[in-house]
Amino acid sequence: MTTNLEQIALSDYEVKSELQKGLAEYYQVKSGLESLDRFVQYHPDPSRLMQIGVTFSHKGLESIAEAMADKKPWAAIMPGLNPSGLLHFGHKQVLDELLWLQKQGADIFIPISNEQTYLVGEANSLAESRRTAYENIIPGIIAMGFKPEKTHIFVDSDYPDIYNVAIDLSKHLSLNRVFGVFGFGKDQEGENPGTLFYRGAVQLAHILLPQYSEFGGVKPTLIPVGIDQYPYIQLARDLAKNKSMNPPAAIFLKFALGLDGKGQKMSASRPKSAIYLTDDPQTVLKKLKAAYTGGSVLADFQREHGGIPDICPIHNLMMYHFAKDDGLGRRCSTGEILCSECKKEAGEQILNYLAKHQSELAEANKRVNEFILNTPIRSIFNKCERGRR
Amino acid sequence: MNLEQLLLTRQLVKKVSTTDQILERANLVKPGPVKLFYGETYDEKGPPVDSMKYYFFVSNLAEALQKEGINVDPIILIADTAACRNAEKDKEKYTMVLGEERLRFVQDVNEIYNAGLHLLRMSDFIESSEFTERRRELMEICRGNSEFMEAIEKTVPDSQVIIERKNNFRYSFDEITTIIDLDVKIGPPRENLYDDVARKIAREKEQKELISLFLTPTFPLGLSWAYFFINNEIEGNGITAYKAGSKKLHRNRIIVGNSSPEFARDLIQNSFISINPSLPNPVLDLGIISEMAQRRLESDDSPITLADDFYVGKITASQLKEKVGSDVEKYILSKFYY
């Protein structure tokens, strides 16, 4: 005879199993995309995230592979970094991948879309979004170890040339095509002309900027991004073809699970879902203690049935940021380790990392100017002048 | 090296007909010889070192069977007539001359390495009444059987099907007529299409069926990991071992009598190499060919262990590249300064 608690545990287990199935379906490689397995097999030193399957599929990676192997110029871009809040572990996984790409020879471009933050109401003013960018986001990125000579960071509102590039590109896109990708004005409240310009032109300018002559001209480019951004990548690829540029390649990463559970992304818009890179130890431990897990409400039930690591944000944090293999997942799913022990291990790893990261921040703050891109984009106007003659 | 050791040589033999199958065949045909066969065409780029894998293997197989007291006939066929069929009309004579050159090369291999191979030209027998009669009979059998004709059509690349239909699949029927009475055919895995048709027909005729023995595919040298990642179609069957110009990659092949040791070393140094045994390893392939050459020159009959040594970590990738660069010069290239 089962007790009430056992029934609750069983029904919780069923819910979590369903969630696991849903996530697995979400990450099934979509048509038009390729699995990353062959790249991992052939590359002499694939990234840790690729090896453990967090970066799991790609589009058009062939041009990047060739550039990597032949040591030709190429670039990687992290578009859409929104300074609505502080840097968290969800950002860190993409930045880790960017660091690996830089080691493979990429020039890294990190546009910070502070106008977007303001336009969608996630900052009270442009000034506020700008402050977050300079005081938190950029030092946080620098502290991760990027090389200044191969890293180009800009805050949109301080780099108006990006808007000229956006104008240059938007000529080659129709509103219908943009609406097709974003469903603009249909589902989203608070849309305004600025958001339309941002999504339909500025974000594409971020992606194609490295191919302007000021940065060496047409070259292979790569975007590490979530699978939900695939239609956007398609749009950028189409636009690149129209502009006789190289269609950007993409690698797709699984998203970081929020600590608040239910299979949602870690996001600054839900502060309890994220561990920030500036959190103090007490806050981290408190967040971990309260975090949702793939375990059971009953220890005995979990020892017998095991946990469900695939939906567990703690397992997710450990895998995405610290582990070399999924030993923890195996221990969890066999019931060998319970959530409290796992959270303790995670706490130690996270605090160690944050102590080191935070100790670098003061120095990083002083070096912001070394990383800021301010190259004027004149090539657009040169073409106009030639046209007049 | 006994038969079993030879057939189990890692990274050399891809699909093994079992020792028992081959020994059974020997019993069936005795006192007549077991016909071992490897056939190749060629192109104007010259003899690739990769062909030597097949010559040496046929020779080693023959010796291993002889040790068991089995009578063998190790045949290497230069398919000059087939090469002419593929050539442009005005290049037929030139193609026959190239065939003579390839034959001379195999004769040299035979002498230098004491390989004991029986060399044949396709043109020596293709017009004989015996061959044409056998071909006519096979064509008749196939035309009366739609399954056979489908299988024949599959032997032709898609781009050639219409032309071959007009030619009554002459190329394919010549190939099948050539191999149908053989015992053990050695070749690259892609030749299975021909071998399968030959077996089907033999079954229909209640005759002995051809035994296929495939060696590992050949891969180009001097190319990075990115080439193999991008060109995934090459993983399965590789490139044509005996044609240096296969997939227009002649600059990535070692051509015996033409490539200098420096060129070979450079190719080797710039080659993709991986400790994953499921991935192409052109350097290891070349190392095995060089080791087979060395064994033959030194009359050393011990098994080839290079792949085992590499995959268990006894030698590193850079050591392997060094060794292969030196061995290919010492045991192969230096013997062919024309």
Interface residues (C-beta under 8 A of the other chain):
Chain A: R38 F39 Q41 Y42 H43 P44 E62 A65 E66 M68 A69 D70
Chain B: S224 W225 A226 Y227 F228 F229 I230 N232 F272 S274 N276 S278 L279
